């Protein structure tokens, strides 16, 4: 049997190597209901158990791998007995667009969010723009994140909290595309 050994002590799960476990001896009962502990190279344990995922039952019992990353956050994912992990992804759809014309440095603008939008791609068009995302801080020439002309800035936080202002005394345009997924 071949399995992937993961380092969970830094940067989440990072594959260290593929290991042939045919020579590995495991003592004690190994069943889906019991827990087996594997240690990484630095001696940190990586618990493995047979917890089942929510939803439809897998054709083979899944293995549950979890650990704590370098930031102290617990990470957890399910694999099948071969060590494969299913990843489900769906394309996001554009649900609208907006152009803010003549954005100045004297007053901020907010977004006109279309129904179903949860994220946005913002582009400065003709000058630098400053953006804040917390809803309470107004951007100024020195406050907020700078978006240079032609650069895309992705927002997947509360869109209603976004505020924009032109960086300098001249006006600029802002192009915004809205999506239904982050």
PESUL-V128151 format. One record per pair of residues at least 12 apart in sequence whose ideal C-beta (glycine too) atoms are under 10 Angstrom apart, sorted by the first residue. I is the first residue (numbers start at 1). J is the second residue. D is the distance in Angstrom with one decimal. If there is no record, write none. Layout:
BEGIN
i->(I/I)
j->(J/J)
d->(D/D)
END
This chain:
BEGIN
i->(1/1/1/1/1/1/1/1/2/2/2/2/2/2/2/3/3/3/3/3/3/3/3/3/3/3/3/3/4/4/4/4/4/4/4/4/4/4/5/5/5/5/5/5/5/5/5/5/6/6/6/6/6/6/6/6/6/7/7/7/7/7/7/7/7/8/8/8/8/8/8/8/8/8/8/8/8/8/8/9/9/9/9/9/9/9/9/9/9/10/10/10/10/10/11/11/11/12/12/12/12/12/12/12/13/13/13/13/13/13/13/13/13/14/14/15/16/16/17/18/19/21/24/26/30/30/31/31/31/32/32/32/32/32/32/32/32/32/33/33/33/33/34/34/34/35/35/35/35/35/35/36/36/36/36/37/38/38/40/44/44/45/45/46/46/46/46/47/47/47/47/47/48/48/48/48/48/48/49/49/49/49/49/50/50/50/50/50/51/51/51/51/51/52/52/53/53/53/54/58/58/58/58/59/59/60/60/60/61/61/61/62/62/62/62/62/62/62/63/63/63/63/63/63/63/63/64/64/64/64/65/65/65/65/65/66/89/90/90/91/91/91/92/92/92/92/92/92/92/93/93/93/93/93/94/94/94/94/94/94/94/95/95/95/95/95/95/95/95/95/95/95/95/95/96/96/96/96/96/96/96/96/96/96/96/96/97/97/97/97/97/97/97/98/98/98/98/98/98/98/98/98/98/98/98/99/99/99/99/99/100/100/100/100/100/100/100/100/100/100/100/101/101/101/101/101/101/102/102/102/102/102/102/103/103/103/103/103/103/103/103/103/103/103/103/103/103/104/104/104/104/104/104/104/105/105/105/105/105/105/105/105/105/105/105/105/105/105/105/106/106/106/106/107/107/107/108/108/108/108/108/108/108/108/108/108/108/108/108/109/109/109/109/109/109/109/109/110/110/110/110/110/110/110/111/111/111/111/111/111/111/111/111/111/112/112/112/113/113/113/113/113/113/114/114/114/115/115/116/116/116/116/117/117/117/117/117/117/117/118/118/118/118/118/118/118/118/118/118/119/119/119/119/119/119/119/119/119/119/119/120/120/120/120/120/120/120/120/120/120/120/120/121/121/121/121/121/121/121/121/121/122/122/122/122/122/122/122/122/122/122/122/122/122/123/123/123/123/123/123/123/123/123/123/123/123/124/124/124/124/124/124/124/124/124/124/124/124/124/124/124/125/125/125/125/125/125/125/126/126/126/126/126/126/126/126/126/127/127/127/127/127/127/127/127/127/127/127/127/128/128/128/128/128/128/128/128/128/128/128/128/129/129/129/129/129/129/129/129/129/129/129/129/129/129/129/130/130/130/130/130/130/130/130/130/130/130/130/131/131/131/131/131/131/131/131/131/131/131/132/132/132/132/132/132/132/133/133/133/133/133/133/133/133/133/133/134/134/134/134/134/135/135/135/135/135/135/136/136/137/137/138/138/139/139/139/139/139/139/140/140/141/141/141/141/141/142/143/144/144/144/144/146/147/147/147/147/148/149/149/149/150/152/152/153/153/154/154/155/155/155/155/156/156/156/157/159/159/162/164)
j->(19/20/21/22/24/81/82/83/18/19/20/21/22/82/83/18/19/20/21/24/38/48/63/65/79/81/82/83/16/17/18/19/65/79/82/83/84/85/17/18/19/21/38/39/40/41/46/83/38/40/46/65/67/75/77/79/83/40/41/42/44/46/67/69/70/40/44/45/46/47/65/66/67/68/69/70/74/75/76/40/41/42/43/44/46/67/68/69/70/42/44/69/70/71/69/70/71/67/69/70/71/73/75/77/46/65/66/67/69/75/76/77/85/40/69/83/40/41/41/83/38/38/38/38/48/50/49/50/61/49/50/51/52/60/61/62/63/64/49/50/51/61/48/49/50/47/48/49/50/51/64/48/49/50/63/49/65/67/67/67/68/67/68/65/66/67/68/64/65/66/67/76/63/64/65/66/67/79/62/63/64/65/66/62/63/64/78/81/63/64/66/76/78/64/78/77/78/86/78/78/80/81/86/80/81/80/81/82/78/80/81/77/78/79/80/81/85/86/77/78/79/80/81/82/83/85/76/77/78/79/77/78/79/83/85/78/181/180/181/179/180/181/118/119/178/179/180/181/182/116/178/179/180/181/114/117/121/177/178/179/180/113/114/115/116/117/118/119/120/177/178/179/180/181/112/113/114/115/116/117/120/176/177/178/179/180/114/120/121/175/176/177/178/111/112/113/114/117/120/122/174/175/176/177/178/125/173/174/175/176/112/122/125/129/164/166/172/173/174/175/176/125/126/171/172/173/174/126/166/171/172/173/174/124/125/126/127/129/164/165/166/167/170/171/172/173/174/165/166/168/169/170/171/172/127/128/129/130/139/140/141/165/166/167/168/169/170/171/172/165/166/169/171/138/165/166/130/131/132/137/138/139/140/144/162/163/164/165/166/129/139/162/163/164/165/166/174/135/159/160/161/162/163/164/155/159/160/161/162/163/164/174/176/178/159/176/178/158/159/160/162/176/178/159/178/180/178/180/178/179/180/181/159/176/177/178/179/180/181/155/156/157/158/159/178/179/180/181/182/154/155/156/157/159/177/178/179/180/181/182/153/154/155/156/157/159/162/176/177/178/179/182/152/153/154/155/175/176/177/178/179/147/151/152/153/154/155/162/164/174/175/176/177/178/147/148/149/150/151/152/153/173/174/175/176/177/146/147/148/149/150/151/152/153/164/166/167/172/173/174/175/147/149/150/172/173/174/175/149/150/166/170/171/172/173/174/175/147/148/149/166/167/168/169/170/171/172/173/174/141/146/147/148/149/151/165/166/167/168/170/172/144/145/146/147/148/149/151/153/164/165/166/167/172/173/174/142/143/144/145/146/147/163/164/165/166/167/168/144/145/146/147/153/155/162/163/164/165/174/144/145/161/162/163/164/165/145/153/155/156/157/158/159/161/162/163/157/158/161/162/163/157/158/160/161/162/163/161/163/161/163/163/165/162/163/164/165/166/167/165/167/165/166/167/168/169/167/165/163/164/165/167/167/164/167/172/174/167/167/172/173/175/175/177/174/176/179/182/176/178/179/182/179/181/182/182/176/178/176/176)
d->(9.5/7.7/5.0/6.4/8.8/8.4/8.6/9.1/5.8/7.0/5.7/7.0/8.5/8.2/7.4/7.4/6.1/8.7/5.7/9.3/8.8/9.4/8.8/9.9/8.8/9.2/8.3/4.9/8.0/7.7/5.8/7.7/9.3/8.4/9.9/5.0/9.4/9.6/5.7/7.7/5.3/9.5/7.2/9.6/6.7/8.3/7.9/9.7/9.2/7.4/6.5/6.8/7.6/9.4/9.4/9.9/9.7/5.3/7.3/7.9/8.3/8.7/8.7/9.6/9.8/6.9/7.0/9.2/5.7/9.7/8.1/7.8/2.9/6.6/6.3/9.1/9.4/6.2/9.9/6.7/9.3/6.1/9.6/5.0/9.4/7.4/7.5/7.2/6.1/9.4/10.0/6.9/4.4/9.3/6.7/6.4/9.0/8.9/5.1/8.5/9.1/8.4/5.4/9.7/9.2/7.5/9.5/7.5/8.2/6.1/9.6/7.1/9.5/10.0/9.6/9.8/7.0/6.8/9.3/8.6/9.7/9.6/9.3/9.4/9.8/9.4/10.0/7.2/9.3/8.1/3.2/8.7/8.3/9.9/4.6/9.0/9.0/9.9/8.2/6.3/9.5/9.7/10.0/7.3/7.6/6.0/7.1/4.4/8.3/9.3/9.1/4.9/7.2/9.1/9.0/9.5/8.8/9.9/8.3/7.2/8.0/7.7/9.6/6.5/7.7/5.1/9.9/8.0/7.7/5.8/7.3/9.6/5.7/6.8/5.7/8.4/9.9/9.2/9.7/7.5/4.9/8.8/8.5/7.1/6.6/6.8/9.9/9.6/8.7/4.1/9.1/9.0/7.6/8.4/8.3/9.7/4.9/9.3/9.9/8.2/6.5/9.3/9.0/8.2/9.9/5.6/5.0/8.3/10.0/8.6/7.0/9.5/4.3/6.4/6.0/7.8/9.3/9.5/9.5/6.9/5.0/7.4/6.5/9.5/7.8/9.8/6.9/7.8/5.6/8.2/5.9/7.6/6.3/9.1/9.0/9.7/9.5/9.6/6.9/9.7/9.7/8.0/8.9/7.4/10.0/4.4/5.8/3.7/7.6/8.4/9.7/6.7/4.9/7.5/9.7/9.4/9.3/5.9/6.9/6.1/8.1/9.4/5.2/7.2/4.7/5.1/8.8/9.8/9.9/9.1/5.1/6.5/5.1/9.7/8.6/8.1/3.3/8.2/8.3/6.3/9.3/8.6/7.8/4.5/9.1/9.7/8.5/9.4/9.4/7.4/6.4/5.0/6.7/6.7/5.5/8.6/8.1/9.9/8.7/9.4/8.2/7.9/4.4/8.2/7.4/7.9/6.2/7.2/5.8/7.4/8.8/9.3/9.1/9.1/6.8/9.9/8.9/6.5/4.2/8.2/7.2/9.2/9.7/8.2/9.1/5.2/8.4/9.9/8.8/4.5/8.0/7.2/9.9/8.9/9.4/9.2/8.2/6.7/6.2/6.9/4.8/9.7/9.9/6.1/5.4/6.7/5.6/7.6/5.3/9.7/8.0/8.2/5.0/8.4/9.5/9.8/9.7/8.6/9.4/8.0/6.0/5.9/4.5/6.8/6.0/5.6/7.9/8.2/9.2/8.2/8.5/8.6/9.6/9.0/7.4/9.6/8.7/9.4/8.2/9.9/5.4/5.8/8.9/9.2/9.6/4.5/6.2/4.6/9.4/9.4/9.7/9.1/7.3/4.9/7.3/9.2/7.4/9.3/9.1/7.5/8.7/6.5/5.9/7.6/8.6/5.5/7.3/9.2/5.2/8.9/8.0/9.4/6.4/8.2/9.8/8.6/9.4/9.8/4.9/6.4/8.9/9.3/6.8/9.7/5.4/9.6/9.6/9.7/8.2/9.0/5.1/9.9/6.2/9.6/9.5/3.8/6.7/6.8/10.0/9.8/7.1/9.7/9.5/7.4/8.4/7.0/6.3/6.5/6.1/6.9/6.3/4.3/8.6/7.5/9.5/7.4/4.8/8.1/6.8/4.5/8.7/7.5/4.8/8.1/9.7/5.9/7.5/5.4/6.7/5.2/7.0/9.9/5.4/7.4/5.6/7.8/8.4/7.2/4.7/8.2/7.3/6.6/9.1/7.2/4.6/7.7/6.3/7.8/7.5/6.3/7.4/5.2/8.2/10.0/7.5/10.0/8.8/6.8/6.8/5.2/7.3/9.1/7.0/4.5/7.7/8.2/8.8/4.5/6.3/5.0/6.8/6.3/9.1/8.0/9.0/8.8/8.4/6.2/8.1/6.2/8.2/10.0/7.1/7.5/6.6/4.2/6.3/5.1/6.3/9.0/9.3/8.5/8.1/4.5/5.2/9.0/9.9/9.7/9.0/5.7/6.0/6.6/6.8/9.9/5.9/7.4/3.2/8.1/9.4/9.2/5.9/6.8/5.6/6.2/9.1/10.0/7.3/3.5/6.7/9.5/7.2/8.7/9.2/7.5/4.5/8.4/8.4/9.1/8.3/5.6/7.0/6.2/6.2/6.3/9.3/5.9/8.0/6.7/3.7/6.9/5.9/7.5/8.8/7.2/5.2/7.8/5.6/10.0/5.3/5.3/8.1/6.0/6.4/7.9/6.5/7.0/5.4/8.1/9.1/4.4/7.6/8.0/7.5/4.9/8.3/8.7/8.0/10.0/6.7/9.9/5.2/7.7/9.3/5.8/6.0/8.1/8.6/8.8/5.9/9.4/8.7/9.4/6.8/7.0/3.2/8.0/7.5/8.1/9.2/9.5/7.5/6.0/7.4/9.7/5.5/6.6/4.3/9.4/9.0/6.7/9.3/7.8/8.6/5.9/6.8/8.7/9.1/8.9/7.7/8.4/7.2/9.2/6.5/8.4/8.5/9.8/8.3/8.8/9.5/7.5/9.9/10.0/9.2/9.1/9.7/9.7/9.3/8.5/9.0/9.7/10.0/9.1/8.8/8.9/3.8/9.2/9.4/7.7/9.0/9.1)
END
